[in-house]
Amino acid sequence: MTATHGPLVIVLDAFSKGANSRQAASRISGLSQDVVDAAVDHLVRTRRLSVLPLAADCAATGCGGCAIARAGKGCPVDTS
């Protein structure tokens, strides 16, 4: 018998693999957008997943001021 993972574990895994949005989590996990939305809502409500606000603009002098940088997640924006 093979153990299967439910959508909550699959969505968490998608974010650990680099998903940075619900759409990316759907694409990486192969789950429908509705399932991902429901899973993310539940995971945020139960504090197993945090939502970080995105900066409106990146500083011309470089990274470091937005919530993502402060959380130590690195910058997902390609500034090249």
PyMOL Python script that loads the backbone (N, CA, C, O; Angstrom):
from pymol import cmd

cmd.read_pdbstr("""\
ATOM      1  N   MET A   1       0.837  -1.176   0.000  1.00  0.00           N
ATOM      2  CA  MET A   1       0.000   0.000   0.000  1.00  0.00           C
ATOM      3  C   MET A   1       0.888   1.247   0.000  1.00  0.00           C
ATOM      4  O   MET A   1       1.855   1.326   0.758  1.00  0.00           O
ATOM      5  N   THR A   2       0.559   2.207  -0.841  1.00  0.00           N
ATOM      6  CA  THR A   2       1.336   3.434  -0.964  1.00  0.00           C
ATOM      7  C   THR A   2       0.640   4.561  -0.221  1.00  0.00           C
ATOM      8  O   THR A   2      -0.563   4.773  -0.378  1.00  0.00           O
ATOM      9  N   ALA A   3       1.400   5.275   0.584  1.00  0.00           N
ATOM     10  CA  ALA A   3       0.841   6.430   1.298  1.00  0.00           C
ATOM     11  C   ALA A   3       0.673   7.580   0.315  1.00  0.00           C
ATOM     12  O   ALA A   3       1.559   7.845  -0.499  1.00  0.00           O
ATOM     13  N   THR A   4      -0.450   8.251   0.391  1.00  0.00           N
ATOM     14  CA  THR A   4      -0.663   9.422  -0.456  1.00  0.00           C
ATOM     15  C   THR A   4      -0.704  10.652   0.426  1.00  0.00           C
ATOM     16  O   THR A   4      -1.007  10.575   1.617  1.00  0.00           O
ATOM     17  N   HIS A   5      -0.400  11.766  -0.166  1.00  0.00           N
ATOM     18  CA  HIS A   5      -0.410  13.035   0.556  1.00  0.00           C
ATOM     19  C   HIS A   5      -1.649  13.809   0.153  1.00  0.00           C
ATOM     20  O   HIS A   5      -2.046  13.808  -1.012  1.00  0.00           O
ATOM     21  N   GLY A   6      -2.249  14.465   1.121  1.00  0.00           N
ATOM     22  CA  GLY A   6      -3.408  15.297   0.849  1.00  0.00           C
ATOM     23  C   GLY A   6      -2.993  16.625   0.254  1.00  0.00           C
ATOM     24  O   GLY A   6      -1.803  16.926   0.166  1.00  0.00           O
ATOM     25  N   PRO A   7      -3.967  17.423  -0.156  1.00  0.00           N
ATOM     26  CA  PRO A   7      -3.665  18.697  -0.813  1.00  0.00           C
ATOM     27  C   PRO A   7      -2.900  19.684   0.063  1.00  0.00           C
ATOM     28  O   PRO A   7      -2.127  20.486  -0.462  1.00  0.00           O
ATOM     29  N   LEU A   8      -3.092  19.650   1.383  1.00  0.00           N
ATOM     30  CA  LEU A   8      -2.361  20.586   2.237  1.00  0.00           C
ATOM     31  C   LEU A   8      -0.863  20.318   2.180  1.00  0.00           C
ATOM     32  O   LEU A   8      -0.066  21.249   2.061  1.00  0.00           O
ATOM     33  N   VAL A   9      -0.484  19.060   2.262  1.00  0.00           N
ATOM     34  CA  VAL A   9       0.933  18.694   2.198  1.00  0.00           C
ATOM     35  C   VAL A   9       1.486  18.988   0.806  1.00  0.00           C
ATOM     36  O   VAL A   9       2.615  19.460   0.670  1.00  0.00           O
ATOM     37  N   ILE A  10       0.700  18.712  -0.214  1.00  0.00           N
ATOM     38  CA  ILE A  10       1.155  18.954  -1.592  1.00  0.00           C
ATOM     39  C   ILE A  10       1.373  20.444  -1.839  1.00  0.00           C
ATOM     40  O   ILE A  10       2.348  20.826  -2.488  1.00  0.00           O
ATOM     41  N   VAL A  11       0.481  21.286  -1.332  1.00  0.00           N
ATOM     42  CA  VAL A  11       0.632  22.738  -1.507  1.00  0.00           C
ATOM     43  C   VAL A  11       1.838  23.250  -0.722  1.00  0.00           C
ATOM     44  O   VAL A  11       2.610  24.054  -1.244  1.00  0.00           O
ATOM     45  N   LEU A  12       2.013  22.805   0.508  1.00  0.00           N
ATOM     46  CA  LEU A  12       3.206  23.202   1.272  1.00  0.00           C
ATOM     47  C   LEU A  12       4.475  22.795   0.540  1.00  0.00           C
ATOM     48  O   LEU A  12       5.443  23.553   0.499  1.00  0.00           O
ATOM     49  N   ASP A  13       4.471  21.601  -0.037  1.00  0.00           N
ATOM     50  CA  ASP A  13       5.627  21.122  -0.781  1.00  0.00           C
ATOM     51  C   ASP A  13       5.896  22.003  -2.008  1.00  0.00           C
ATOM     52  O   ASP A  13       7.050  22.282  -2.331  1.00  0.00           O
ATOM     53  N   ALA A  14       4.837  22.436  -2.683  1.00  0.00           N
ATOM     54  CA  ALA A  14       5.008  23.311  -3.849  1.00  0.00           C
ATOM     55  C   ALA A  14       5.687  24.612  -3.453  1.00  0.00           C
ATOM     56  O   ALA A  14       6.557  25.104  -4.171  1.00  0.00           O
ATOM     57  N   PHE A  15       5.291  25.178  -2.301  1.00  0.00           N
ATOM     58  CA  PHE A  15       5.941  26.408  -1.850  1.00  0.00           C
ATOM     59  C   PHE A  15       7.389  26.147  -1.432  1.00  0.00           C
ATOM     60  O   PHE A  15       8.252  27.000  -1.639  1.00  0.00           O
ATOM     61  N   SER A  16       7.659  24.999  -0.858  1.00  0.00           N
ATOM     62  CA  SER A  16       9.046  24.686  -0.484  1.00  0.00           C
ATOM     63  C   SER A  16       9.911  24.452  -1.715  1.00  0.00           C
ATOM     64  O   SER A  16      11.134  24.570  -1.648  1.00  0.00           O
ATOM     65  N   LYS A  17       9.286  24.122  -2.830  1.00  0.00           N
ATOM     66  CA  LYS A  17      10.013  23.921  -4.096  1.00  0.00           C
ATOM     67  C   LYS A  17      10.145  25.214  -4.895  1.00  0.00           C
ATOM     68  O   LYS A  17      10.651  25.199  -6.017  1.00  0.00           O
ATOM     69  N   GLY A  18       9.694  26.330  -4.327  1.00  0.00           N
ATOM     70  CA  GLY A  18       9.920  27.611  -4.986  1.00  0.00           C
ATOM     71  C   GLY A  18       8.699  28.348  -5.478  1.00  0.00           C
ATOM     72  O   GLY A  18       8.835  29.441  -6.027  1.00  0.00           O
ATOM     73  N   ALA A  19       7.516  27.803  -5.308  1.00  0.00           N
ATOM     74  CA  ALA A  19       6.319  28.541  -5.717  1.00  0.00           C
ATOM     75  C   ALA A  19       6.250  29.836  -4.923  1.00  0.00           C
ATOM     76  O   ALA A  19       6.463  29.836  -3.711  1.00  0.00           O
ATOM     77  N   ASN A  20       5.953  30.939  -5.602  1.00  0.00           N
ATOM     78  CA  ASN A  20       5.864  32.223  -4.917  1.00  0.00           C
ATOM     79  C   ASN A  20       4.499  32.875  -5.121  1.00  0.00           C
ATOM     80  O   ASN A  20       4.316  34.062  -4.851  1.00  0.00           O
ATOM     81  N   SER A  21       3.554  32.086  -5.597  1.00  0.00           N
ATOM     82  CA  SER A  21       2.181  32.554  -5.764  1.00  0.00           C
ATOM     83  C   SER A  21       1.259  31.347  -5.789  1.00  0.00           C
ATOM     84  O   SER A  21       1.706  30.206  -5.914  1.00  0.00           O
ATOM     85  N   ARG A  22      -0.029  31.616  -5.668  1.00  0.00           N
ATOM     86  CA  ARG A  22      -1.002  30.528  -5.743  1.00  0.00           C
ATOM     87  C   ARG A  22      -0.978  29.885  -7.125  1.00  0.00           C
ATOM     88  O   ARG A  22      -1.106  28.667  -7.249  1.00  0.00           O
ATOM     89  N   GLN A  23      -0.815  30.699  -8.160  1.00  0.00           N
ATOM     90  CA  GLN A  23      -0.764  30.172  -9.520  1.00  0.00           C
ATOM     91  C   GLN A  23       0.435  29.258  -9.703  1.00  0.00           C
ATOM     92  O   GLN A  23       0.325  28.197 -10.318  1.00  0.00           O
ATOM     93  N   ALA A  24       1.582  29.667  -9.168  1.00  0.00           N
ATOM     94  CA  ALA A  24       2.784  28.837  -9.263  1.00  0.00           C
ATOM     95  C   ALA A  24       2.605  27.546  -8.466  1.00  0.00           C
ATOM     96  O   ALA A  24       3.056  26.485  -8.899  1.00  0.00           O
ATOM     97  N   ALA A  25       1.955  27.626  -7.311  1.00  0.00           N
ATOM     98  CA  ALA A  25       1.710  26.429  -6.518  1.00  0.00           C
ATOM     99  C   ALA A  25       0.810  25.458  -7.272  1.00  0.00           C
ATOM    100  O   ALA A  25       1.006  24.245  -7.202  1.00  0.00           O
ATOM    101  N   SER A  26      -0.168  25.982  -7.985  1.00  0.00           N
ATOM    102  CA  SER A  26      -1.050  25.141  -8.793  1.00  0.00           C
ATOM    103  C   SER A  26      -0.266  24.461  -9.912  1.00  0.00           C
ATOM    104  O   SER A  26      -0.437  23.269 -10.170  1.00  0.00           O
ATOM    105  N   ARG A  27       0.587  25.228 -10.567  1.00  0.00           N
ATOM    106  CA  ARG A  27       1.392  24.695 -11.671  1.00  0.00           C
ATOM    107  C   ARG A  27       2.368  23.627 -11.169  1.00  0.00           C
ATOM    108  O   ARG A  27       2.487  22.568 -11.785  1.00  0.00           O
ATOM    109  N   ILE A  28       3.061  23.889 -10.069  1.00  0.00           N
ATOM    110  CA  ILE A  28       4.057  22.949  -9.539  1.00  0.00           C
ATOM    111  C   ILE A  28       3.390  21.695  -8.978  1.00  0.00           C
ATOM    112  O   ILE A  28       3.888  20.584  -9.161  1.00  0.00           O
ATOM    113  N   SER A  29       2.267  21.880  -8.298  1.00  0.00           N
ATOM    114  CA  SER A  29       1.618  20.744  -7.633  1.00  0.00           C
ATOM    115  C   SER A  29       0.747  19.915  -8.554  1.00  0.00           C
ATOM    116  O   SER A  29       0.515  18.733  -8.302  1.00  0.00           O
ATOM    117  N   GLY A  30       0.265  20.532  -9.622  1.00  0.00           N
ATOM    118  CA  GLY A  30      -0.665  19.839 -10.498  1.00  0.00           C
ATOM    119  C   GLY A  30      -2.094  19.860  -9.987  1.00  0.00           C
ATOM    120  O   GLY A  30      -2.978  19.241 -10.579  1.00  0.00           O
ATOM    121  N   LEU A  31      -2.327  20.576  -8.879  1.00  0.00           N
ATOM    122  CA  LEU A  31      -3.674  20.699  -8.319  1.00  0.00           C
ATOM    123  C   LEU A  31      -4.411  21.845  -8.995  1.00  0.00           C
ATOM    124  O   LEU A  31      -3.791  22.779  -9.504  1.00  0.00           O
ATOM    125  N   SER A  32      -5.732  21.769  -8.996  1.00  0.00           N
ATOM    126  CA  SER A  32      -6.528  22.845  -9.588  1.00  0.00           C
ATOM    127  C   SER A  32      -6.382  24.116  -8.756  1.00  0.00           C
ATOM    128  O   SER A  32      -6.024  24.068  -7.579  1.00  0.00           O
ATOM    129  N   GLN A  33      -6.664  25.243  -9.387  1.00  0.00           N
ATOM    130  CA  GLN A  33      -6.559  26.527  -8.699  1.00  0.00           C
ATOM    131  C   GLN A  33      -7.513  26.593  -7.506  1.00  0.00           C
ATOM    132  O   GLN A  33      -7.169  27.159  -6.468  1.00  0.00           O
ATOM    133  N   ASP A  34      -8.703  26.021  -7.648  1.00  0.00           N
ATOM    134  CA  ASP A  34      -9.667  26.031  -6.541  1.00  0.00           C
ATOM    135  C   ASP A  34      -9.143  25.268  -5.325  1.00  0.00           C
ATOM    136  O   ASP A  34      -9.317  25.706  -4.188  1.00  0.00           O
ATOM    137  N   VAL A  35      -8.503  24.129  -5.570  1.00  0.00           N
ATOM    138  CA  VAL A  35      -7.963  23.323  -4.469  1.00  0.00           C
ATOM    139  C   VAL A  35      -6.806  24.061  -3.803  1.00  0.00           C
ATOM    140  O   VAL A  35      -6.705  24.081  -2.577  1.00  0.00           O
ATOM    141  N   VAL A  36      -5.933  24.667  -4.606  1.00  0.00           N
ATOM    142  CA  VAL A  36      -4.801  25.419  -4.060  1.00  0.00           C
ATOM    143  C   VAL A  36      -5.308  26.608  -3.248  1.00  0.00           C
ATOM    144  O   VAL A  36      -4.806  26.869  -2.155  1.00  0.00           O
ATOM    145  N   ASP A  37      -6.294  27.328  -3.769  1.00  0.00           N
ATOM    146  CA  ASP A  37      -6.839  28.476  -3.033  1.00  0.00           C
ATOM    147  C   ASP A  37      -7.392  28.044  -1.678  1.00  0.00           C
ATOM    148  O   ASP A  37      -7.124  28.687  -0.663  1.00  0.00           O
ATOM    149  N   ALA A  38      -8.159  26.962  -1.660  1.00  0.00           N
ATOM    150  CA  ALA A  38      -8.728  26.476  -0.405  1.00  0.00           C
ATOM    151  C   ALA A  38      -7.628  26.031   0.560  1.00  0.00           C
ATOM    152  O   ALA A  38      -7.703  26.307   1.757  1.00  0.00           O
ATOM    153  N   ALA A  39      -6.608  25.342   0.040  1.00  0.00           N
ATOM    154  CA  ALA A  39      -5.508  24.867   0.875  1.00  0.00           C
ATOM    155  C   ALA A  39      -4.724  26.045   1.452  1.00  0.00           C
ATOM    156  O   ALA A  39      -4.404  26.055   2.641  1.00  0.00           O
ATOM    157  N   VAL A  40      -4.417  27.027   0.623  1.00  0.00           N
ATOM    158  CA  VAL A  40      -3.663  28.199   1.096  1.00  0.00           C
ATOM    159  C   VAL A  40      -4.471  28.947   2.150  1.00  0.00           C
ATOM    160  O   VAL A  40      -3.928  29.341   3.182  1.00  0.00           O
ATOM    161  N   ASP A  41      -5.750  29.143   1.901  1.00  0.00           N
ATOM    162  CA  ASP A  41      -6.588  29.835   2.893  1.00  0.00           C
ATOM    163  C   ASP A  41      -6.550  29.108   4.232  1.00  0.00           C
ATOM    164  O   ASP A  41      -6.419  29.744   5.278  1.00  0.00           O
ATOM    165  N   HIS A  42      -6.664  27.791   4.211  1.00  0.00           N
ATOM    166  CA  HIS A  42      -6.625  27.003   5.443  1.00  0.00           C
ATOM    167  C   HIS A  42      -5.248  27.085   6.106  1.00  0.00           C
ATOM    168  O   HIS A  42      -5.152  27.266   7.319  1.00  0.00           O
ATOM    169  N   LEU A  43      -4.191  26.953   5.315  1.00  0.00           N
ATOM    170  CA  LEU A  43      -2.832  26.978   5.865  1.00  0.00           C
ATOM    171  C   LEU A  43      -2.497  28.338   6.480  1.00  0.00           C
ATOM    172  O   LEU A  43      -1.800  28.405   7.492  1.00  0.00           O
ATOM    173  N   VAL A  44      -2.986  29.411   5.879  1.00  0.00           N
ATOM    174  CA  VAL A  44      -2.773  30.746   6.440  1.00  0.00           C
ATOM    175  C   VAL A  44      -3.579  30.891   7.733  1.00  0.00           C
ATOM    176  O   VAL A  44      -3.070  31.401   8.731  1.00  0.00           O
ATOM    177  N   ARG A  45      -4.823  30.447   7.714  1.00  0.00           N
ATOM    178  CA  ARG A  45      -5.682  30.533   8.903  1.00  0.00           C
ATOM    179  C   ARG A  45      -5.100  29.767  10.086  1.00  0.00           C
ATOM    180  O   ARG A  45      -5.220  30.201  11.232  1.00  0.00           O
ATOM    181  N   THR A  46      -4.469  28.624   9.805  1.00  0.00           N
ATOM    182  CA  THR A  46      -3.890  27.801  10.874  1.00  0.00           C
ATOM    183  C   THR A  46      -2.424  28.149  11.136  1.00  0.00           C
ATOM    184  O   THR A  46      -1.749  27.479  11.917  1.00  0.00           O
ATOM    185  N   ARG A  47      -1.946  29.195  10.481  1.00  0.00           N
ATOM    186  CA  ARG A  47      -0.580  29.721  10.663  1.00  0.00           C
ATOM    187  C   ARG A  47       0.522  28.735  10.291  1.00  0.00           C
ATOM    188  O   ARG A  47       1.621  28.785  10.844  1.00  0.00           O
ATOM    189  N   ARG A  48       0.228  27.849   9.363  1.00  0.00           N
ATOM    190  CA  ARG A  48       1.260  26.949   8.841  1.00  0.00           C
ATOM    191  C   ARG A  48       1.917  27.554   7.615  1.00  0.00           C
ATOM    192  O   ARG A  48       2.935  27.054   7.137  1.00  0.00           O
ATOM    193  N   LEU A  49       1.328  28.645   7.100  1.00  0.00           N
ATOM    194  CA  LEU A  49       1.856  29.349   5.941  1.00  0.00           C
ATOM    195  C   LEU A  49       1.630  30.832   6.188  1.00  0.00           C
ATOM    196  O   LEU A  49       0.573  31.231   6.676  1.00  0.00           O
ATOM    197  N   SER A  50       2.623  31.650   5.849  1.00  0.00           N
ATOM    198  CA  SER A  50       2.510  33.094   6.028  1.00  0.00           C
ATOM    199  C   SER A  50       2.457  33.777   4.677  1.00  0.00           C
ATOM    200  O   SER A  50       3.088  33.336   3.716  1.00  0.00           O
ATOM    201  N   VAL A  51       1.711  34.837   4.615  1.00  0.00           N
ATOM    202  CA  VAL A  51       1.631  35.647   3.409  1.00  0.00           C
ATOM    203  C   VAL A  51       2.445  36.903   3.659  1.00  0.00           C
ATOM    204  O   VAL A  51       2.194  37.636   4.616  1.00  0.00           O
ATOM    205  N   LEU A  52       3.418  37.147   2.800  1.00  0.00           N
ATOM    206  CA  LEU A  52       4.256  38.334   2.933  1.00  0.00           C
ATOM    207  C   LEU A  52       3.829  39.375   1.912  1.00  0.00           C
ATOM    208  O   LEU A  52       3.630  39.041   0.744  1.00  0.00           O
ATOM    209  N   PRO A  53       3.683  40.623   2.321  1.00  0.00           N
ATOM    210  CA  PRO A  53       3.344  41.669   1.352  1.00  0.00           C
ATOM    211  C   PRO A  53       4.517  41.924   0.424  1.00  0.00           C
ATOM    212  O   PRO A  53       5.675  41.879   0.839  1.00  0.00           O
ATOM    213  N   LEU A  54       4.209  42.189  -0.823  1.00  0.00           N
ATOM    214  CA  LEU A  54       5.260  42.508  -1.786  1.00  0.00           C
ATOM    215  C   LEU A  54       5.490  44.004  -1.807  1.00  0.00           C
ATOM    216  O   LEU A  54       4.562  44.795  -1.640  1.00  0.00           O
ATOM    217  N   ALA A  55       6.734  44.378  -2.014  1.00  0.00           N
ATOM    218  CA  ALA A  55       7.071  45.789  -2.121  1.00  0.00           C
ATOM    219  C   ALA A  55       6.537  46.333  -3.440  1.00  0.00           C
ATOM    220  O   ALA A  55       6.540  45.631  -4.451  1.00  0.00           O
ATOM    221  N   ALA A  56       6.082  47.575  -3.432  1.00  0.00           N
ATOM    222  CA  ALA A  56       5.583  48.195  -4.652  1.00  0.00           C
ATOM    223  C   ALA A  56       6.733  48.470  -5.616  1.00  0.00           C
ATOM    224  O   ALA A  56       6.578  48.324  -6.828  1.00  0.00           O
ATOM    225  N   ASP A  57       7.844  48.853  -5.099  1.00  0.00           N
ATOM    226  CA  ASP A  57       9.032  49.142  -5.908  1.00  0.00           C
ATOM    227  C   ASP A  57      10.260  48.628  -5.186  1.00  0.00           C
ATOM    228  O   ASP A  57      10.328  48.641  -3.956  1.00  0.00           O
ATOM    229  N   CYS A  58      11.208  48.185  -5.946  1.00  0.00           N
ATOM    230  CA  CYS A  58      12.488  47.807  -5.364  1.00  0.00           C
ATOM    231  C   CYS A  58      13.373  49.051  -5.339  1.00  0.00           C
ATOM    232  O   CYS A  58      13.316  49.883  -6.244  1.00  0.00           O
ATOM    233  N   ALA A  59      14.176  49.165  -4.313  1.00  0.00           N
ATOM    234  CA  ALA A  59      15.077  50.305  -4.199  1.00  0.00           C
ATOM    235  C   ALA A  59      16.141  50.248  -5.283  1.00  0.00           C
ATOM    236  O   ALA A  59      16.656  49.174  -5.595  1.00  0.00           O
ATOM    237  N   ALA A  60      16.466  51.377  -5.847  1.00  0.00           N
ATOM    238  CA  ALA A  60      17.491  51.445  -6.888  1.00  0.00           C
ATOM    239  C   ALA A  60      18.858  51.040  -6.347  1.00  0.00           C
ATOM    240  O   ALA A  60      19.720  50.604  -7.109  1.00  0.00           O
ATOM    241  N   THR A  61      19.061  51.180  -5.043  1.00  0.00           N
ATOM    242  CA  THR A  61      20.356  50.855  -4.439  1.00  0.00           C
ATOM    243  C   THR A  61      20.502  49.374  -4.129  1.00  0.00           C
ATOM    244  O   THR A  61      21.576  48.928  -3.725  1.00  0.00           O
ATOM    245  N   GLY A  62      19.445  48.616  -4.311  1.00  0.00           N
ATOM    246  CA  GLY A  62      19.554  47.179  -4.076  1.00  0.00           C
ATOM    247  C   GLY A  62      18.494  46.660  -3.138  1.00  0.00           C
ATOM    248  O   GLY A  62      17.599  47.382  -2.699  1.00  0.00           O
ATOM    249  N   CYS A  63      18.623  45.399  -2.851  1.00  0.00           N
ATOM    250  CA  CYS A  63      17.632  44.668  -2.084  1.00  0.00           C
ATOM    251  C   CYS A  63      17.839  44.878  -0.585  1.00  0.00           C
ATOM    252  O   CYS A  63      18.919  45.265  -0.138  1.00  0.00           O
ATOM    253  N   GLY A  64      16.797  44.616   0.167  1.00  0.00           N
ATOM    254  CA  GLY A  64      16.929  44.618   1.605  1.00  0.00           C
ATOM    255  C   GLY A  64      15.794  45.256   2.360  1.00  0.00           C
ATOM    256  O   GLY A  64      15.659  45.028   3.562  1.00  0.00           O
ATOM    257  N   GLY A  65      14.962  46.058   1.694  1.00  0.00           N
ATOM    258  CA  GLY A  65      13.941  46.777   2.422  1.00  0.00           C
ATOM    259  C   GLY A  65      12.571  46.147   2.434  1.00  0.00           C
ATOM    260  O   GLY A  65      11.724  46.556   3.229  1.00  0.00           O
ATOM    261  N   CYS A  66      12.317  45.171   1.590  1.00  0.00           N
ATOM    262  CA  CYS A  66      10.966  44.617   1.541  1.00  0.00           C
ATOM    263  C   CYS A  66      10.798  43.472   2.530  1.00  0.00           C
ATOM    264  O   CYS A  66      11.770  42.994   3.114  1.00  0.00           O
ATOM    265  N   ALA A  67       9.562  43.041   2.708  1.00  0.00           N
ATOM    266  CA  ALA A  67       9.248  41.981   3.668  1.00  0.00           C
ATOM    267  C   ALA A  67       9.932  40.661   3.306  1.00  0.00           C
ATOM    268  O   ALA A  67      10.342  39.911   4.192  1.00  0.00           O
ATOM    269  N   ILE A  68      10.053  40.383   2.033  1.00  0.00           N
ATOM    270  CA  ILE A  68      10.688  39.133   1.614  1.00  0.00           C
ATOM    271  C   ILE A  68      12.164  39.142   2.003  1.00  0.00           C
ATOM    272  O   ILE A  68      12.671  38.155   2.535  1.00  0.00           O
ATOM    273  N   ALA A  69      12.849  40.244   1.742  1.00  0.00           N
ATOM    274  CA  ALA A  69      14.262  40.340   2.095  1.00  0.00           C
ATOM    275  C   ALA A  69      14.449  40.271   3.604  1.00  0.00           C
ATOM    276  O   ALA A  69      15.375  39.615   4.082  1.00  0.00           O
ATOM    277  N   ARG A  70      13.583  40.938   4.358  1.00  0.00           N
ATOM    278  CA  ARG A  70      13.688  40.910   5.816  1.00  0.00           C
ATOM    279  C   ARG A  70      13.447  39.525   6.377  1.00  0.00           C
ATOM    280  O   ARG A  70      13.975  39.174   7.433  1.00  0.00           O
ATOM    281  N   ALA A  71      12.648  38.735   5.670  1.00  0.00           N
ATOM    282  CA  ALA A  71      12.369  37.366   6.125  1.00  0.00           C
ATOM    283  C   ALA A  71      13.491  36.406   5.730  1.00  0.00           C
ATOM    284  O   ALA A  71      13.450  35.225   6.076  1.00  0.00           O
ATOM    285  N   GLY A  72      14.501  36.915   5.001  1.00  0.00           N
ATOM    286  CA  GLY A  72      15.630  36.079   4.603  1.00  0.00           C
ATOM    287  C   GLY A  72      15.327  35.132   3.464  1.00  0.00           C
ATOM    288  O   GLY A  72      16.002  34.114   3.314  1.00  0.00           O
ATOM    289  N   LYS A  73      14.318  35.446   2.651  1.00  0.00           N
ATOM    290  CA  LYS A  73      13.906  34.568   1.554  1.00  0.00           C
ATOM    291  C   LYS A  73      14.597  34.881   0.240  1.00  0.00           C
ATOM    292  O   LYS A  73      14.414  34.153  -0.736  1.00  0.00           O
ATOM    293  N   GLY A  74      15.376  35.932   0.189  1.00  0.00           N
ATOM    294  CA  GLY A  74      16.002  36.307  -1.065  1.00  0.00           C
ATOM    295  C   GLY A  74      15.033  37.111  -1.923  1.00  0.00           C
ATOM    296  O   GLY A  74      13.842  37.182  -1.620  1.00  0.00           O
ATOM    297  N   CYS A  75      15.525  37.693  -2.954  1.00  0.00           N
ATOM    298  CA  CYS A  75      14.717  38.543  -3.807  1.00  0.00           C
ATOM    299  C   CYS A  75      14.263  37.781  -5.055  1.00  0.00           C
ATOM    300  O   CYS A  75      15.103  37.293  -5.812  1.00  0.00           O
ATOM    301  N   PRO A  76      12.943  37.668  -5.285  1.00  0.00           N
ATOM    302  CA  PRO A  76      12.458  36.972  -6.461  1.00  0.00           C
ATOM    303  C   PRO A  76      12.433  37.844  -7.715  1.00  0.00           C
ATOM    304  O   PRO A  76      12.117  37.355  -8.799  1.00  0.00           O
ATOM    305  N   VAL A  77      12.763  39.136  -7.579  1.00  0.00           N
ATOM    306  CA  VAL A  77      12.674  40.063  -8.696  1.00  0.00           C
ATOM    307  C   VAL A  77      13.993  40.096  -9.445  1.00  0.00           C
ATOM    308  O   VAL A  77      15.048  40.302  -8.844  1.00  0.00           O
ATOM    309  N   ASP A  78      13.939  39.893 -10.755  1.00  0.00           N
ATOM    310  CA  ASP A  78      15.137  39.975 -11.593  1.00  0.00           C
ATOM    311  C   ASP A  78      15.359  41.436 -11.933  1.00  0.00           C
ATOM    312  O   ASP A  78      14.586  42.022 -12.691  1.00  0.00           O
ATOM    313  N   THR A  79      16.411  42.032 -11.379  1.00  0.00           N
ATOM    314  CA  THR A  79      16.693  43.454 -11.598  1.00  0.00           C
ATOM    315  C   THR A  79      17.753  43.684 -12.652  1.00  0.00           C
ATOM    316  O   THR A  79      18.245  44.802 -12.804  1.00  0.00           O
ATOM    317  N   SER A  80      18.113  42.644 -13.382  1.00  0.00           N
ATOM    318  CA  SER A  80      19.170  42.821 -14.398  1.00  0.00           C
ATOM    319  C   SER A  80      18.628  43.375 -15.683  1.00  0.00           C
ATOM    320  O   SER A  80      19.383  43.581 -16.634  1.00  0.00           O
TER     321      SER A  80
END
""", "prot")
cmd.dss("prot")
cmd.show_as("cartoon", "prot")
cmd.util.cbc("prot")
cmd.orient("prot")
